[in-house]
């Protein structure tokens, strides 16, 4: 799951004079002003962008999906008098929130 919106990175690069940004695995690279080699965009910059902008569209979608799925599982579990829908919802939520908690961010 991508914790950053690509538009956020593009806007920062344009504002600060960095060019030709790209993503390699989980890090963002760009050419700094007057440079001929790309360097990673500093993690402090990425943290500042994340703090300013909040959740990305992917993160919002999956978080909302986990909440809705849990609500539906609770209603279904109550209707059929079984804890199994909640167990399945718990597993789904655990997977979603493990993806949200990336060490690299």
N, CA, C and O atoms as CSV, one atom per row, in Angstrom:
chain,resi,resn,atom,element,x,y,z
A,1,UNK,N,N,0.857,-1.178,0.000
A,1,UNK,CA,C,0.000,0.000,0.000
A,1,UNK,C,C,0.899,1.235,0.000
A,1,UNK,O,O,1.849,1.339,0.775
A,2,UNK,N,N,0.577,2.140,-0.869
A,2,UNK,CA,C,1.378,3.345,-1.013
A,2,UNK,C,C,0.926,4.405,-0.007
A,2,UNK,O,O,-0.213,4.866,-0.078
A,3,UNK,N,N,1.798,4.800,0.930
A,3,UNK,CA,C,1.395,5.797,1.924
A,3,UNK,C,C,1.400,7.227,1.393
A,3,UNK,O,O,0.947,8.140,2.084
A,4,UNK,N,N,1.902,7.437,0.182
A,4,UNK,CA,C,1.977,8.775,-0.384
A,4,UNK,C,C,1.190,8.843,-1.682
A,4,UNK,O,O,1.173,7.889,-2.458
A,5,UNK,N,N,0.560,9.939,-1.905
A,5,UNK,CA,C,-0.088,10.201,-3.184
A,5,UNK,C,C,1.004,10.726,-4.121
A,5,UNK,O,O,1.810,11.572,-3.733
A,6,UNK,N,N,1.022,10.229,-5.328
A,6,UNK,CA,C,2.074,10.645,-6.260
A,6,UNK,C,C,2.026,12.138,-6.554
A,6,UNK,O,O,3.055,12.750,-6.840
A,7,UNK,N,N,0.851,12.718,-6.485
A,7,UNK,CA,C,0.731,14.157,-6.721
A,7,UNK,C,C,1.453,14.957,-5.637
A,7,UNK,O,O,2.005,16.022,-5.913
A,8,UNK,N,N,1.450,14.441,-4.396
A,8,UNK,CA,C,2.157,15.122,-3.304
A,8,UNK,C,C,3.648,15.186,-3.604
A,8,UNK,O,O,4.283,16.223,-3.411
A,9,UNK,N,N,4.202,14.076,-4.076
A,9,UNK,CA,C,5.633,14.024,-4.387
A,9,UNK,C,C,5.932,14.943,-5.576
A,9,UNK,O,O,6.915,15.684,-5.561
A,10,UNK,N,N,5.087,14.890,-6.596
A,10,UNK,CA,C,5.298,15.739,-7.775
A,10,UNK,C,C,5.241,17.220,-7.405
A,10,UNK,O,O,6.049,18.014,-7.887
A,11,UNK,N,N,4.292,17.590,-6.555
A,11,UNK,CA,C,4.182,18.996,-6.131
A,11,UNK,C,C,5.423,19.437,-5.363
A,11,UNK,O,O,5.938,20.531,-5.591
A,12,UNK,N,N,5.906,18.587,-4.452
A,12,UNK,CA,C,7.092,18.947,-3.673
A,12,UNK,C,C,8.300,19.100,-4.589
A,12,UNK,O,O,9.077,20.044,-4.451
A,13,UNK,N,N,8.451,18.160,-5.529
A,13,UNK,CA,C,9.592,18.225,-6.449
A,13,UNK,C,C,9.542,19.494,-7.291
A,13,UNK,O,O,10.564,20.152,-7.485
A,14,UNK,N,N,8.369,19.836,-7.785
A,14,UNK,CA,C,8.241,21.038,-8.607
A,14,UNK,C,C,8.531,22.295,-7.786
A,14,UNK,O,O,9.190,23.214,-8.270
A,15,UNK,N,N,8.047,22.334,-6.563
A,15,UNK,CA,C,8.265,23.494,-5.698
A,15,UNK,C,C,9.735,23.683,-5.354
A,15,UNK,O,O,10.213,24.816,-5.282
A,16,UNK,N,N,10.460,22.584,-5.141
A,16,UNK,CA,C,11.846,22.660,-4.690
A,16,UNK,C,C,12.873,22.480,-5.796
A,16,UNK,O,O,14.069,22.405,-5.515
A,17,UNK,N,N,12.432,22.410,-7.050
A,17,UNK,CA,C,13.362,22.345,-8.161
A,17,UNK,C,C,13.910,20.965,-8.469
A,17,UNK,O,O,14.838,20.846,-9.269
A,18,UNK,N,N,13.373,19.928,-7.869
A,18,UNK,CA,C,13.809,18.567,-8.166
A,18,UNK,C,C,13.078,18.113,-9.413
A,18,UNK,O,O,11.925,18.490,-9.624
A,19,UNK,N,N,13.728,17.307,-10.247
A,19,UNK,CA,C,13.127,16.910,-11.518
A,19,UNK,C,C,13.131,15.399,-11.688
A,19,UNK,O,O,13.865,14.685,-11.004
A,20,UNK,N,N,12.307,14.926,-12.602
A,20,UNK,CA,C,12.251,13.523,-13.032
A,20,UNK,C,C,12.190,12.536,-11.865
A,20,UNK,O,O,12.987,11.600,-11.793
A,21,UNK,N,N,11.259,12.748,-10.974
A,21,UNK,CA,C,11.143,11.840,-9.829
A,21,UNK,C,C,10.588,10.491,-10.286
A,21,UNK,O,O,9.860,10.398,-11.274
A,22,UNK,N,N,10.953,9.456,-9.541
A,22,UNK,CA,C,10.439,8.117,-9.807
A,22,UNK,C,C,10.453,7.315,-8.512
A,22,UNK,O,O,11.121,7.671,-7.542
A,23,UNK,N,N,9.701,6.227,-8.527
A,23,UNK,CA,C,9.598,5.371,-7.344
A,23,UNK,C,C,10.297,4.056,-7.642
A,23,UNK,O,O,10.021,3.407,-8.652
A,24,UNK,N,N,11.190,3.676,-6.769
A,24,UNK,CA,C,11.856,2.381,-6.879
A,24,UNK,C,C,11.599,1.615,-5.591
A,24,UNK,O,O,12.060,2.002,-4.517
A,25,UNK,N,N,10.859,0.530,-5.717
A,25,UNK,CA,C,10.375,-0.272,-4.597
A,25,UNK,C,C,9.575,0.619,-3.653
A,25,UNK,O,O,8.445,0.994,-3.965
A,26,UNK,N,N,10.146,0.958,-2.510
A,26,UNK,CA,C,9.374,1.761,-1.566
A,26,UNK,C,C,10.014,3.124,-1.299
A,26,UNK,O,O,9.638,3.809,-0.348
A,27,UNK,N,N,10.971,3.516,-2.126
A,27,UNK,CA,C,11.590,4.828,-1.936
A,27,UNK,C,C,11.421,5.676,-3.194
A,27,UNK,O,O,11.282,5.159,-4.303
A,28,UNK,N,N,11.435,6.966,-2.993
A,28,UNK,CA,C,11.280,7.918,-4.083
A,28,UNK,C,C,12.629,8.556,-4.386
A,28,UNK,O,O,13.367,8.946,-3.482
A,29,UNK,N,N,12.931,8.652,-5.663
A,29,UNK,CA,C,14.185,9.224,-6.124
A,29,UNK,C,C,13.887,10.390,-7.066
A,29,UNK,O,O,12.857,10.414,-7.739
A,30,UNK,N,N,14.795,11.344,-7.101
A,30,UNK,CA,C,14.652,12.469,-8.015
A,30,UNK,C,C,16.022,13.114,-8.223
A,30,UNK,O,O,16.976,12.852,-7.490
A,31,UNK,N,N,16.085,13.959,-9.238
A,31,UNK,CA,C,17.300,14.708,-9.509
A,31,UNK,C,C,17.212,16.047,-8.785
A,31,UNK,O,O,16.333,16.852,-9.095
A,32,UNK,N,N,18.108,16.305,-7.821
A,32,UNK,CA,C,18.116,17.612,-7.152
A,32,UNK,C,C,18.525,18.712,-8.146
A,32,UNK,O,O,19.002,18.411,-9.240
A,33,UNK,N,N,18.341,19.958,-7.774
A,33,UNK,CA,C,18.750,21.051,-8.670
A,33,UNK,C,C,20.244,20.950,-9.008
A,33,UNK,O,O,21.068,20.691,-8.131
A,34,UNK,N,N,20.577,21.153,-10.269
A,34,UNK,CA,C,21.959,21.139,-10.768
A,34,UNK,C,C,22.667,19.812,-10.508
A,34,UNK,O,O,23.855,19.802,-10.186
A,35,UNK,N,N,21.964,18.710,-10.642
A,35,UNK,CA,C,22.547,17.405,-10.378
A,35,UNK,C,C,22.411,16.523,-11.612
A,35,UNK,O,O,21.490,16.689,-12.412
A,36,UNK,N,N,23.337,15.586,-11.753
A,36,UNK,CA,C,23.280,14.651,-12.871
A,36,UNK,C,C,22.975,13.234,-12.408
A,36,UNK,O,O,22.826,12.330,-13.230
A,37,UNK,N,N,22.881,13.033,-11.099
A,37,UNK,CA,C,22.546,11.714,-10.555
A,37,UNK,C,C,21.329,11.835,-9.654
A,37,UNK,O,O,21.235,12.780,-8.872
A,38,UNK,N,N,20.393,10.892,-9.750
A,38,UNK,CA,C,19.247,10.933,-8.839
A,38,UNK,C,C,19.664,10.518,-7.435
A,38,UNK,O,O,20.552,9.684,-7.258
A,39,UNK,N,N,19.026,11.099,-6.462
A,39,UNK,CA,C,19.243,10.735,-5.057
A,39,UNK,C,C,17.882,10.483,-4.421
A,39,UNK,O,O,16.867,10.986,-4.901
A,40,UNK,N,N,17.860,9.711,-3.347
A,40,UNK,CA,C,16.573,9.502,-2.676
A,40,UNK,C,C,16.047,10.813,-2.094
A,40,UNK,O,O,16.809,11.626,-1.569
A,41,UNK,N,N,14.761,10.998,-2.194
A,41,UNK,CA,C,14.154,12.154,-1.538
A,41,UNK,C,C,14.297,11.932,-0.039
A,41,UNK,O,O,13.945,10.859,0.450
A,42,UNK,N,N,14.801,12.906,0.703
A,42,UNK,CA,C,15.071,12.705,2.135
A,42,UNK,C,C,13.830,12.243,2.899
A,42,UNK,O,O,12.716,12.705,2.652
A,43,UNK,N,N,14.055,11.329,3.822
A,43,UNK,CA,C,12.928,10.792,4.598
A,43,UNK,C,C,12.276,11.870,5.454
A,43,UNK,O,O,11.077,11.802,5.723
A,44,UNK,N,N,13.047,12.862,5.885
A,44,UNK,CA,C,12.455,13.949,6.671
A,44,UNK,C,C,11.434,14.723,5.828
A,44,UNK,O,O,10.414,15.180,6.343
A,45,UNK,N,N,11.716,14.862,4.544
A,45,UNK,CA,C,10.775,15.538,3.637
A,45,UNK,C,C,9.515,14.691,3.486
A,45,UNK,O,O,8.402,15.215,3.535
A,46,UNK,N,N,9.691,13.374,3.301
A,46,UNK,CA,C,8.540,12.487,3.156
A,46,UNK,C,C,7.692,12.478,4.421
A,46,UNK,O,O,6.463,12.458,4.345
A,47,UNK,N,N,8.342,12.494,5.587
A,47,UNK,CA,C,7.593,12.549,6.851
A,47,UNK,C,C,6.818,13.862,6.969
A,47,UNK,O,O,5.681,13.874,7.440
A,48,UNK,N,N,7.431,14.957,6.545
A,48,UNK,CA,C,6.750,16.255,6.609
A,48,UNK,C,C,5.555,16.289,5.658
A,48,UNK,O,O,4.498,16.818,6.003
A,49,UNK,N,N,5.723,15.723,4.463
A,49,UNK,CA,C,4.607,15.666,3.512
A,49,UNK,C,C,3.471,14.845,4.094
A,49,UNK,O,O,2.308,15.242,4.016
A,50,UNK,N,N,3.804,13.695,4.681
A,50,UNK,CA,C,2.787,12.808,5.261
A,50,UNK,C,C,2.067,13.488,6.424
A,50,UNK,O,O,0.849,13.371,6.554
A,51,UNK,N,N,2.814,14.197,7.264
A,51,UNK,CA,C,2.198,14.894,8.400
A,51,UNK,C,C,1.262,16.003,7.927
A,51,UNK,O,O,0.218,16.242,8.534
A,52,UNK,N,N,1.634,16.668,6.857
A,52,UNK,CA,C,0.811,17.762,6.342
A,52,UNK,C,C,-0.438,17.260,5.625
A,52,UNK,O,O,-1.526,17.806,5.811
A,53,UNK,N,N,-0.283,16.221,4.807
A,53,UNK,CA,C,-1.372,15.781,3.939
A,53,UNK,C,C,-2.287,14.731,4.563
A,53,UNK,O,O,-3.454,14.647,4.180
A,54,UNK,N,N,-1.805,13.932,5.504
A,54,UNK,CA,C,-2.646,12.907,6.134
A,54,UNK,C,C,-2.639,11.599,5.361
A,54,UNK,O,O,-1.613,11.201,4.810
A,55,UNK,N,N,-3.785,10.934,5.323
A,55,UNK,CA,C,-3.896,9.630,4.677
A,55,UNK,C,C,-4.005,9.769,3.163
A,55,UNK,O,O,-4.629,10.700,2.654
A,56,UNK,N,N,-3.389,8.829,2.454
A,56,UNK,CA,C,-3.519,8.803,0.996
A,56,UNK,C,C,-4.860,8.173,0.629
A,56,UNK,O,O,-5.570,7.655,1.490
A,57,UNK,N,N,-5.192,8.224,-0.646
A,57,UNK,CA,C,-6.462,7.648,-1.106
A,57,UNK,C,C,-6.514,6.146,-0.846
A,57,UNK,O,O,-7.554,5.627,-0.442
A,58,UNK,N,N,-5.406,5.444,-1.073
A,58,UNK,CA,C,-5.357,4.001,-0.801
A,58,UNK,C,C,-5.616,3.715,0.673
A,58,UNK,O,O,-6.395,2.826,1.018
A,59,UNK,N,N,-4.953,4.478,1.534
A,59,UNK,CA,C,-5.121,4.262,2.969
A,59,UNK,C,C,-6.553,4.556,3.406
A,59,UNK,O,O,-7.110,3.821,4.222
A,60,UNK,N,N,-7.150,5.606,2.883
A,60,UNK,CA,C,-8.538,5.918,3.232
A,60,UNK,C,C,-9.475,4.808,2.790
A,60,UNK,O,O,-10.346,4.390,3.553
A,61,UNK,N,N,-9.304,4.323,1.554
A,61,UNK,CA,C,-10.172,3.276,1.023
A,61,UNK,C,C,-10.089,2.009,1.873
A,61,UNK,O,O,-11.118,1.459,2.265
A,62,UNK,N,N,-8.885,1.546,2.157
A,62,UNK,CA,C,-8.737,0.301,2.908
A,62,UNK,C,C,-9.175,0.456,4.362
A,62,UNK,O,O,-9.739,-0.481,4.927
A,63,UNK,N,N,-8.935,1.596,4.975
A,63,UNK,CA,C,-9.401,1.814,6.355
A,63,UNK,C,C,-10.918,1.816,6.422
A,63,UNK,O,O,-11.506,1.190,7.304
A,64,UNK,N,N,-11.548,2.513,5.500
A,64,UNK,CA,C,-13.007,2.544,5.456
A,64,UNK,C,C,-13.574,1.158,5.158
A,64,UNK,O,O,-14.583,0.760,5.740
A,65,UNK,N,N,-12.933,0.429,4.260
A,65,UNK,CA,C,-13.377,-0.936,3.952
A,65,UNK,C,C,-13.299,-1.838,5.174
A,65,UNK,O,O,-14.188,-2.658,5.403
A,66,UNK,N,N,-12.240,-1.690,5.957
A,66,UNK,CA,C,-12.102,-2.499,7.166
A,66,UNK,C,C,-13.207,-2.163,8.175
A,66,UNK,O,O,-13.758,-3.057,8.817
A,67,UNK,N,N,-13.523,-0.885,8.310
A,67,UNK,CA,C,-14.578,-0.488,9.238
A,67,UNK,C,C,-15.949,-0.988,8.792
A,67,UNK,O,O,-16.728,-1.498,9.597
A,68,UNK,N,N,-16.232,-0.836,7.511
A,68,UNK,CA,C,-17.520,-1.295,6.987
A,68,UNK,C,C,-17.626,-2.817,7.095
A,68,UNK,O,O,-18.670,-3.344,7.477
A,69,UNK,N,N,-16.545,-3.517,6.759
A,69,UNK,CA,C,-16.542,-4.976,6.867
A,69,UNK,C,C,-16.762,-5.456,8.284
A,69,UNK,O,O,-17.448,-6.454,8.503
A,70,UNK,N,N,-16.192,-4.759,9.244
A,70,UNK,CA,C,-16.386,-5.127,10.643
A,70,UNK,C,C,-17.828,-4.896,11.072
A,70,UNK,O,O,-18.407,-5.715,11.786
A,71,UNK,N,N,-18.400,-3.796,10.643
A,71,UNK,CA,C,-19.808,-3.530,10.962
A,71,UNK,C,C,-20.738,-4.578,10.373
A,71,UNK,O,O,-21.653,-5.056,11.043
A,72,UNK,N,N,-20.498,-4.929,9.122
A,72,UNK,CA,C,-21.317,-5.968,8.490
A,72,UNK,C,C,-21.122,-7.321,9.171
A,72,UNK,O,O,-22.081,-8.072,9.348
A,73,UNK,N,N,-19.888,-7.630,9.552
A,73,UNK,CA,C,-19.625,-8.895,10.232
A,73,UNK,C,C,-20.307,-8.939,11.597
A,73,UNK,O,O,-20.807,-9.987,12.006
A,74,UNK,N,N,-20.330,-7.819,12.297
A,74,UNK,CA,C,-21.009,-7.786,13.595
A,74,UNK,C,C,-22.507,-8.016,13.430
A,74,UNK,O,O,-23.118,-8.760,14.198
A,75,UNK,N,N,-23.091,-7.374,12.426
A,75,UNK,CA,C,-24.523,-7.568,12.181
A,75,UNK,C,C,-24.823,-8.999,11.758
A,75,UNK,O,O,-25.798,-9.592,12.220
A,76,UNK,N,N,-24.000,-9.554,10.891
A,76,UNK,CA,C,-24.213,-10.936,10.448
A,76,UNK,C,C,-23.998,-11.916,11.589
A,76,UNK,O,O,-24.752,-12.879,11.726
A,77,UNK,N,N,-22.985,-11.684,12.405
A,77,UNK,CA,C,-22.732,-12.555,13.561
A,77,UNK,C,C,-23.891,-12.542,14.536
A,77,UNK,O,O,-24.243,-13.576,15.106
A,78,UNK,N,N,-24.482,-11.381,14.729
A,78,UNK,CA,C,-25.646,-11.287,15.612
A,78,UNK,C,C,-26.845,-12.005,14.990
A,78,UNK,O,O,-27.589,-12.688,15.694
A,79,UNK,N,N,-27.035,-11.856,13.695
A,79,UNK,CA,C,-28.193,-12.455,13.017
A,79,UNK,C,C,-28.127,-13.979,13.014
A,79,UNK,O,O,-29.148,-14.644,13.192
A,80,UNK,N,N,-26.934,-14.537,12.811
A,80,UNK,CA,C,-26.837,-16.003,12.759
A,80,UNK,C,C,-26.320,-16.599,14.065
A,80,UNK,O,O,-26.120,-17.810,14.158
A,81,UNK,N,N,-26.105,-15.753,15.072
A,81,UNK,CA,C,-25.654,-16.183,16.399
A,81,UNK,C,C,-24.368,-16.996,16.320
A,81,UNK,O,O,-24.265,-18.087,16.880
A,82,UNK,N,N,-23.395,-16.442,15.615
A,82,UNK,CA,C,-22.111,-17.118,15.457
A,82,UNK,C,C,-20.982,-16.085,15.499
A,82,UNK,O,O,-21.130,-14.988,14.960
A,83,UNK,N,N,-19.867,-16.424,16.131
A,83,UNK,CA,C,-18.741,-15.488,16.167
A,83,UNK,C,C,-17.852,-15.554,14.917
A,83,UNK,O,O,-16.918,-14.761,14.791
A,84,UNK,N,N,-18.120,-16.471,14.007
A,84,UNK,CA,C,-17.249,-16.652,12.849
A,84,UNK,C,C,-17.145,-15.414,11.944
A,84,UNK,O,O,-16.041,-15.114,11.489
A,85,UNK,N,N,-18.218,-14.687,11.661
A,85,UNK,CA,C,-18.044,-13.477,10.836
A,85,UNK,C,C,-17.116,-12.454,11.486
A,85,UNK,O,O,-16.346,-11.788,10.793
A,86,UNK,N,N,-17.185,-12.326,12.798
A,86,UNK,CA,C,-16.280,-11.393,13.478
A,86,UNK,C,C,-14.845,-11.882,13.430
A,86,UNK,O,O,-13.922,-11.072,13.339
A,87,UNK,N,N,-14.641,-13.169,13.490
A,87,UNK,CA,C,-13.296,-13.720,13.388
A,87,UNK,C,C,-12.706,-13.429,12.011
A,87,UNK,O,O,-11.542,-13.042,11.898
A,88,UNK,N,N,-13.497,-13.613,10.983
A,88,UNK,CA,C,-13.038,-13.319,9.624
A,88,UNK,C,C,-12.771,-11.823,9.461
A,88,UNK,O,O,-11.796,-11.432,8.819
A,89,UNK,N,N,-13.634,-10.987,10.041
A,89,UNK,CA,C,-13.419,-9.538,9.978
A,89,UNK,C,C,-12.148,-9.142,10.722
A,89,UNK,O,O,-11.426,-8.244,10.289
A,90,UNK,N,N,-11.874,-9.809,11.839
A,90,UNK,CA,C,-10.656,-9.526,12.596
A,90,UNK,C,C,-9.415,-9.831,11.761
A,90,UNK,O,O,-8.464,-9.049,11.744
A,91,UNK,N,N,-9.427,-10.956,11.079
A,91,UNK,CA,C,-8.293,-11.318,10.225
A,91,UNK,C,C,-8.122,-10.280,9.104
A,91,UNK,O,O,-7.005,-9.851,8.817
A,92,UNK,N,N,-9.223,-9.887,8.483
A,92,UNK,CA,C,-9.154,-8.871,7.430
A,92,UNK,C,C,-8.615,-7.549,7.945
A,92,UNK,O,O,-7.784,-6.919,7.290
A,93,UNK,N,N,-9.079,-7.124,9.106
A,93,UNK,CA,C,-8.592,-5.863,9.694
A,93,UNK,C,C,-7.114,-5.951,10.058
A,93,UNK,O,O,-6.371,-4.985,9.885
A,94,UNK,N,N,-6.690,-7.099,10.559
A,94,UNK,CA,C,-5.279,-7.274,10.903
A,94,UNK,C,C,-4.398,-7.142,9.668
A,94,UNK,O,O,-3.327,-6.539,9.728
A,95,UNK,N,N,-4.844,-7.702,8.559
A,95,UNK,CA,C,-4.067,-7.602,7.320
A,95,UNK,C,C,-4.024,-6.156,6.827
A,95,UNK,O,O,-2.965,-5.666,6.434
A,96,UNK,N,N,-5.163,-5.477,6.847
A,96,UNK,CA,C,-5.212,-4.085,6.379
A,96,UNK,C,C,-4.320,-3.196,7.238
A,96,UNK,O,O,-3.542,-2.407,6.702
A,97,UNK,N,N,-4.417,-3.307,8.537
A,97,UNK,CA,C,-3.640,-2.412,9.390
A,97,UNK,C,C,-2.169,-2.784,9.445
A,97,UNK,O,O,-1.336,-1.935,9.762
A,98,UNK,N,N,-1.825,-4.038,9.144
A,98,UNK,CA,C,-0.411,-4.386,8.991
A,98,UNK,C,C,0.160,-3.705,7.753
A,98,UNK,O,O,1.316,-3.282,7.755
A,99,UNK,N,N,-0.638,-3.597,6.704
A,99,UNK,CA,C,-0.192,-2.898,5.505
A,99,UNK,C,C,-0.084,-1.392,5.739
A,99,UNK,O,O,0.775,-0.731,5.154
A,100,UNK,N,N,-0.944,-0.856,6.584
A,100,UNK,CA,C,-0.889,0.580,6.891
A,100,UNK,C,C,0.356,0.942,7.699
A,100,UNK,O,O,0.877,2.050,7.574
A,101,UNK,N,N,0.831,0.015,8.524
A,101,UNK,CA,C,1.968,0.274,9.397
A,101,UNK,C,C,3.251,-0.163,8.714
A,101,UNK,O,O,3.773,-1.242,8.995
A,102,UNK,N,N,3.758,0.671,7.819
A,102,UNK,CA,C,4.985,0.310,7.124
A,102,UNK,C,C,6.176,0.896,7.877
A,102,UNK,O,O,6.128,2.031,8.351
A,103,UNK,N,N,7.233,0.116,7.978
A,103,UNK,CA,C,8.445,0.530,8.684
A,103,UNK,C,C,9.206,1.601,7.925
A,103,UNK,O,O,9.957,2.371,8.523
A,104,UNK,N,N,9.017,1.659,6.602
A,104,UNK,CA,C,9.807,2.545,5.777
A,104,UNK,C,C,9.323,3.981,5.789
A,104,UNK,O,O,10.049,4.881,5.367
A,105,UNK,N,N,8.112,4.210,6.264
A,105,UNK,CA,C,7.538,5.556,6.221
A,105,UNK,C,C,8.083,6.398,7.328
A,105,UNK,O,O,7.715,7.566,7.454
